[in-house]
Amino acid sequence: MRRAAAARAAGARTAPTRRTAPVRHAALGLLAAALLAGCGTGTPGAAPEASATPATTAPSGGTATTAPSGGTAAPDPSRSPAGRTPEGTLLVADFGADTVTFVDPGPDGSGRGGAPIASVKAGTAPYGLVVGEDGRAWVATAEGVAVVDTRQRTRLALIPYATESGPVTTGEYRGGGMGIAMAPDGGHVYVGVNVPGRDGAVEVIDTATREVTGTARVGMRPFDVDVSPDGREVYATDHDSFDVTAVDADTLATRRMEVAPYGTEGGLGSWLKPHYAVVRPSDGALLLPFEGERLAVLDPRTGRVAIERMTANTHQHGAALAPDGTLLVVGTGPIGPDDEEPSLTVRAPDGTERIVPLDGPHEDVAVSKDGRTAYVTGGFTRDGHWNGITVVDLDDEKSEPVRLAAGNRPLGISVL
């Protein structure tokens, strides 16, 4: 359907062409080259960096508004007694700062009247995060994995990577941790480490000793990391190599599986790549959304990919599964003149979809434990981010999304 000419124009470095889909956007090429320096190319420094405003503890005063207009709202510690973090609090990774921010989502998690509670130092340019049953958050930063006690709101450790990923920097193409996931039993954390311009790695961290105990080579720029329901395999979604790497959790042996429903034309300059995935509990399949048009369903046992139709027609990044199997997918916004604006796709298990319009770019999504509310971060890996979360009521289709102030360029998110 879409984008062969644009993929060619977006990247001078090309991979072998495996694409057979017809062109849908004839005029996209030049526009893409100008607009999509973002997630498309792997060139360090190709996109503007956010200004960082690090904070190690929550500053006093200041109540955030529910409709942030660009600035970073000061956390309001009076919303939560010192040393206690209420259940249902949101935790976001502040890619534009060196912190994670705790956010009160308001009454019933609606976003209305909510505001940041506190910010805690994590490490340079935090990206993804995962939270265990014990309340410890593991945060992938440029310089190591931060361990944060979410109940006491303190950093416990910063675990350096075993993989050499170059100087510690900020910005979209920085080296260091990206996707991160936890084993079902909580015994290990798996972090994807980006090595700019080369294949990356998945590093294994023992959660008891807080040490890296193993490393597996994976594809380029591991945007996302997931774990099979039985904990036997770890999956790195390799953005710049158009594939998913399956890692045996015991032996660290790897298998690479191409996931390129539009082909690999355009190489590093293409935006038609995998970004985030979710693992479907019922059969262990990986679900990877592409461009609001195609859902790639990867069977990790065989490496085969089936394609299902999607309807948002917008560039897509973050994904999450609700408890009932509903798939939530973040539409970041248009990359061509025929694309739709930012949105949240709410896809029922039977494949029917509801598209919720969003105001401005967004990146990742988490869902409340009762499955009734989605929280979509406004950080965005490309330029154009905003410092907040959009709250979407999944039960009431007529309700308007609520904008909630949250951190500095928030990317990864979890519900505590």
N, C-alpha and C positions, 0 to 999 in steps of 0.2 A: 504494500500500500504506500509506503512512505520512504523517501529521503536518500536515494542513492547519490544524486547530484550534490546534495548538502554534505553528505559524508565525505565525498571526494574533496570538496572545497575546504572542509574544516580541518583536514590534516594533510600535511605534505608527506609525512611518514606513513606508509601504507603497509597493510598486511595482505597476504594472498586473498583474492576475492572468492568468496563462497556464496555470494548473494544471488538469488534468483527472483526476489520479490519485485514487482513493477514499481516505478517511480510515482509518487503521489504529489510531491511538492516540487515543481520544476524551478521555482524561483528562490529556493531556500539557501543555496550554496553561499552566496556572498554575505547574506544576512547572518548565517550561522558562523561564518568565520569571524565576523565582527562581534557577535553577541555571546558566542558560546566558548570563550576561552576557558570557562568554568570546568564542569566535570568532564568535558570532552577530552582535552589534551593533558598530557603528562608532563608538561614543561614547568619546572619550578618557577614561581613568580609570575605566571601568566595571568593571574587574577589578582585584583586588589585585596589587601589584607585588612581585616578589621582592626581598629585601634583597641589595644588591650588596656583594661583598668583593673589590675589585680587587686584582690582584697583577701586577707587571711582570716578575718573574722567579720561578723556582721556589724556594720556601722550603725550608730544609733540614729533614731529619728527617721522621718520620711515614710509616708504610706504610699504604696504604689497605686496608680490608677488602673482601672480595668480596660482602658483604651489607650495603650502606650503609643506615643507619636514619634518615637525615635530614640530618646534618651534611655539610660539605664536607671531603673527605679531603685532607690535605696531600700534594702531590706528593713522590715519592721519587726524586731525581735519581740515586741510586746505581744505579738500574736501567738507565741508559743513559749511557755515557761522555759527557762534555761535548763539545758540538759535533757529535755524531752521533745521528741518529734512526734506529732500526732499521726496515727494511721491515716492513710489516704493522702498524705503530703506528697507533692511532686518533687522529684529531684532531676535537675537538668545539668548537662555539661556545658559550661560557658566557653565555647570555642574562641570567643573574642576576648577572653580574660584567662586567668590561670586558676579558675575556681569552679566549684559546683555550687549551685544555688538551690535552696529549699524553698518551695513555693506553697503557700496555703491556697488550695483551689476554691475556697469559698464554701458556703453552706451547701451540703449535699454534693460537693464537688462540681458545682455548676459554673464556677469561674466568677460569678457575680460577687463583688466585695472581696475577692481574693487579692493576695499580694505576696511578694517575697518575704520570707522569714529571716533567712541568714545565708551568707556565702562563706565557703570554706576553701582554703587553698588546696589545690589538687596538684597541678603541674602545668607545664607549658601547653597551651592550646588543647584542652580536653576535647575528645571526640565522642566515643561511645562509652556506655557504662552498663553494668549489670549489678543487681542487688541480690544477695543471698538471703536465706531464711533467717540467718542470724543477725540481719540488719547491717551487715558490712557491704559497702558499695565498692566495686572494682572499676576504676576509671582509666581508660586508655588515653594517655597524654603523649606529647612528643618526646618526653624524656624518660618515661617509665609508666608503670601501672600504679596509680595511687589507690591506697586502701583507706576508705573513709568510714568511720563509725557513724551511721546515720541517726542513731538514737541520741548519742551525745554530741553530734555535729562537730567532730574533730577528725583530722587526718592522722592515721596510725602509722603509715609507712608509704614509701615510694620505691617500688621495685624496678631497678634498671633492666633494660632489655639485654638479652644475650646477643642479639643480632645488631650488627653495626649498620646504622641507617643514616649516617652523616651528621652534620651539625644540628643542634636543637634549634629549630626555627618555628615560626608561626605561618599562617596562611594555608590556602587550600591544598597545596602540594607538599606540605611538610612531611618529613620522615617521621617514623614512630608509629604508635598504636592507632588503630582505626576501629574496626569491628571487634567486639568482645562478647563472650558468652560463658556460661557456667555449666558444668556437668550436672545432670539431674540429681546426683547425690551430694552436690556441693563441695566435693573434694578437690576439684580442679577448676581453674579458669583458663580459657583459651583466648588469646589476643592475636589479632592480625597485625603484623608489623609491616608498614610500608617502607620500602627501600627505593627512593626516587630513581627512576630509570631502569630498575632491575626487578627480578622476581622478588616477592616478599616472603614472609615467614609466618607461621603460626607458632607461637610460643606457649608452652604449657606451664602454668603456675600452680604449685601445691598450695592450697588455701590455708593449710595448717602451718607450714613452715615459711610461707611467703617467699618462696624461691622458685626460679625458673628451673624446671626439671627436664625439659626436652624442647627441641625445635624441629619443625618440619618445613621444608621449602614448599611454597605455594606460588600462585600466579602473581601478576603485577597489581599492586594497589588493592589490598584486601579490604574493600569497603565494609563488608559485613561478615560476621562469623555466627554460625548456628551449630546446634548439636542435635543429633538424632534422638528420638524419644527414649531409646534404650541406652543412650550414652556411649555407644560403641564407635560412632563416627563423628567427626567434626567437619563442618563445611565452611570453607572460605569462599566468599563471592569475590572473584578477582576482576575488578572493574576494567583494568586496562589490557587484560589478555582475553577478554570475552569468554571466561570459563568459570567453573566452580571446581575447587580442589577438595576432594574427600580425603580426610586424614584418619587413619586407624588410631583410635585413642590409646590402644595398648602398644602397638609397634611403631607408630608414627609413619607407617608406609602410606604413600599418597597415590591418588588417581586423579587425573585432570579430565574434566568433562566440558566440552564446549557448549555454551548456551548463547547462541547468537541468532535469534529469529530473523534479523535483518541482514545476516552475514557479517563479515569482518571488514568490509571495505571502508577505508578511511583510517584504519589502524588507530594509533593513539589519538588522532584528531577527531575520531567519531564520538558522538554522544549516544549512539545506539548500542549501549553496553549494559550489562547487568549492574545493578546498584545494591539493592537490599533484597533479602529473601526471608521467607518464613517456612518452617517445617510443619507440614500438615500431620497432626498426631495420628489420624486414622490409618494412614498408609506410609508415612515417612517421606512422602514426596516433597520436594522443594518447590515453592511457588515464587516466581520472579516476574514482577510486572515490567512491561516495556511500553513507554510512550502513550499510555492510556488507550492502547490499541490491542496489545497482545499480552496474554498471561502465559509465560513459559512454565510448564509443569514438568519438572525433572525427576525421573525415577533414578535415584542414586545407585540402585542395584545394577541397572543395565546401562545407565548413561543416556537413555533415550529421552527425548524432549517432545512433549505434545503441546500444541498451541491452542489456547482458548481465546475467544474474542473479548476485548474490553471496550469501554465506550467513552472514557473521559477525554481522549484526544489531547493529552498534555504530557509534557515530560514528567516522569515519575521517579521518586526516590523511596522514602521510607515506607515500611510495611509492618503490619502487626495482625495477629489473630485474636478475635474476641473469644470468650469461653464457649460460645455456641458455634464456633467455626466461621463466623463472619470475617471476611478479609478486609482490612482497612489499608488503603494505599494513598500516599501523599502525592498530589500533582503539584510540582514546583512552579509551574507556569509555562508560558509559551516560549518556544525556541524557533518558531517560524511564523509567518503571517497567517497561516491557516489553523494554527493551534489555539486551543481554548485557554482560558485563564486558570490560575491555581485552584485546586479543588481537593476534596477528600472523597475518594471512591469508597462506598460502603457496599461490598459485594457479598451477597448471601451465599450459603453453601450450594444452592442450586444454580448459581451463576448470574442471577438477576442483580442489577446494580442500581444504586442511587448515587447521584453525584451532588455533593454539597459544595457550593462555591465558597472559596476562601479569599480573604482580602490580603493580597501580597504574597511573596514567596514563602515557602515552608520547607521543612526538611524531613523530620521524623515524627513518629506517632506512637503513643502508648494508649492502652485502654484500661479503664477502671476494672477492679476485680469483679464487680457485678456485671460488667459488660454493657453498661448503660451509657457510658461517657467516653469520648475520645479526646485526647490531648495532643495537639499538633504543634511542634516547635517551629518558630519563625526564624531560626538561625540561618539555615541555608548554606551550603558549601560554596556557592557562587556569590557574586556581588548582589546587593539588593536585599539583604536580610533586615530583620527588625527584632527588637529585644522583647519578645513575648511568646505567648502560647495562645492558640485558638482552641476554645473548648466547644465541642460539638455534642449535642444531646442526640444519642443514637436511637432513642425511643420515640421522640417527638419530631417528626419530619417537618413540622411547620415552625419549629423554634429557630431563632436566628443564632448563629455562632457568637460566642462571647470572646472578646480579646482580653487577655490577662497578662500583665507585666511579669517578666521572668528573666532575670540574669542578663548576660551580655552575649549576644549571638548564640542562643541555646540550640544545641544539636541533639545529642542523645538525651533520652528521657526515660524515667521509670516512675511507677506509682508505688510508694512505700506502704 
